Amino acid sequence: MTLSPADVALADDQETDRSRGAFPWWGWLLAVVLIFAASVLGVRLAPPGSDVAIWWPAAGLSVLLVILVRDRKERAAALAAIFVVTALANAVAGRPVLLSSAFGLANTVEALVVFAVLARWGGQGFRLRDLDSALRFTVAVLAGAVAIGVLAAAGVAVVVGGAFFPTAVFVAASHAAAVYMIASFGLLPPAIPVRATVVEMVVQCVALAVVIVLVFHPGTNLPLAFLPYPVLSWAAFRFPIRVVVTETLLASMAMLALTIAGGGPFTVATLDFTQRAALGETFLVTFAGFAIVLTAAQYELRATTRQLLATTRLLTGSAVEASVGLLIAERNRAGGMHVIWSNPTAAALLPAGSGRRWEGELADAAESALADGTPITVAGGSRTLTVAANGIPDEPDRFAVQLVDVTDTLRMQAATLAAEREQEAARTTRIDLERQREDFVATTSHELRTPITSIVGFCELLAESDALGDQEKAWVEVIDRNAVRLSSLVEDLLTLGATVGRPGGALAEADVDDQIRDVVSASSVIAAKKHIDLSTHGHAGTARAEPADVARILTNLVANAVKFTPEGGRVTVTSSADEATITVVVADTGPGMSEEILAHAFDRFYRAPGMQKAAVPGTGLGLAIVAELVERNGGSVRLDSPATGGTRATIELPRSTPPA
């Protein structure tokens, strides 16, 4: 939904009104003093023998107060103050108490009626920002004038026996003029900059003053009451609304004063003072209404113009202009199309030398897009364009077109798609190579197991034979040691090969405590030779995992810990369990691992640089096998080296049954 400038400004005004605090105490004091003084002045200006005033500025001040207060409680207090102050002022000025009370009530009802009508259309945020609001304000003023006219005339008729109809008309006119002139100050919208200079404003004010003096000067009664209107129009079209409203108030007061003094076109011998004053009041109502309506309409025009300029800057600004071509096309009677406006981007996308006439593939695409309501992509030459079109309200022969050059976008999409295809092909190739490598390792390992087993077996037979001398037996021992090392490497390779393609989430159960006891028992001989304290702590229970996998995991971790722990060190296997997980921690007091080594510890065939230099035996597959087996059984493994030294391996496996 698109909001007009008036809608946006109205929302801003309502938000501002909600954010304001309570009406200040000095505002209440000032309002009471002004309404009281204006009421007394109005009574003093009443024609001789008349029970009503020529002009009642207290009406405008009363409505202004009701408009300015912020909530219902303050508004009720304002209405009560209006009744008390105006009734008291009438009594102080010499009117009967009963009539003064009636006038006080009438003034209060008038203010309430005007505000109620305004609140129906805009609430606390009502402002004179457009022609519609000016007309609604006029309706509110006239409704209040009718209310005060009827009530005041009824009071005069009942209390002092005055004529009802003449009194009603006279009071309605005097109050309407005052509300028009004064209450409008509480409905002014936010200021909009204008082009008029201070010099121009001064010249216009002087011109209006001269016209008022010429038309309403005492002794002048020429029918020239229309002359101030053109000069006031000058202000309405050129000046800020605040200047126009202020000028209207001052001009109205001057014309009223000169009329009371006996000047102006309403000074006719056949009319008495009251009739001349009534005509003057009616003239002031039309004068003030003319100013309010005209300046509000001009304010709306300025606000709309500012919005159009802002929209134009947006549409023709650097960011949009660089990527979107915008144009407005018009159909002629012959069925052809002409471009009546375009931004530079659209002009660059249109065929060269076409001028304002528009025809060809793009024009046909625009017609189709307008008819179908969906954008159309046109490929031609080295460019690809997306064409969208939409009609312009109240302009059946005109429509707006958006041209977007999507050539680079399509190229990027094609390049991205090609890159994704290449990436997918590379991934497929890598998977295939990985599978081939794993198959090769597994096949080769199987082929090597049989001869290695034979070598180890015959080495054992030769070592037991008495036919060999000591030197030959030493040679056989070397062969046996390296054959055993090679056998261990083959077993590791077979284990890794077995993990490829094997699904995880095994349903078998492994007694972790039994596995820990078996592994520690098997490693205790090697640990004892190095005087290493190998101990276990805690209780784990049963894990949901393959027993063989758990045994291999624990064997590799404990063997690594014993291997890298120096003589006299300590290796501890600690187990525990919670509701869902079994945790086993293998900790040693060895040299520990650096951050770089920890980052690659689970890589296949990776060995720490220090171990290679120290000629420590190993294949670099032990931890890789641990990681593969733990992951296959739905667990996790991590390594860390505490600041105190050593290495700590932690494995977590899913628990088979909850704890008792």
Salt bridges, closest charged atoms under 4 A:
ASP13 OD2 - ARG127 NE 3.95
ASP13 OD2 - ARG129 NH2 2.14
GLU15 OE1 - ARG18 NH2 2.73
ASP17 OD1 - ARG20 NH2 3.29
ASP17 OD1 - ARG127 NH2 3.57
GLU110 OE1 - HIS175 ND1 2.92
ASP132 OD2 - ARG136 NE 3.08
GLU200 OE2 - ARG238 NE 2.97
GLU330 OE2 - ARG398 NE 3.16
GLU359 OE2 - ARG357 NE 3.53
GLU367 OE1 - ARG331 NH2 3.54
ASP405 OD2 - ARG383 NE 3.86
ASP408 OD1 - ARG411 NH1 3.77
GLU424 OE2 - ARG427 NH2 2.80
ASP432 OD1 - ARG435 NH2 2.67
GLU434 OE2 - ARG437 NH2 2.83
GLU438 OE2 - ARG437 NH2 3.05
GLU438 OE2 - ARG604 NH1 2.45
ASP439 OD2 - ARG435 NH1 3.25
GLU491 OE2 - ARG449 NH2 3.03
ASP492 OD1 - ARG552 NH2 2.29
ASP513 OD2 - HIS539 ND1 2.68
ASP514 OD1 - ARG517 NH2 2.03
GLU546 OE2 - ARG502 NH2 3.79
ASP549 OD2 - ARG502 NH2 3.89
ASP549 OD2 - ARG632 NH2 2.47
ASP603 OD2 - HIS600 ND1 3.00
GLU628 OE2 - ARG604 NH2 2.79
ASP640 OD2 - ARG648 NH2 2.76
GLU652 OE2 - ARG638 NH1 3.74
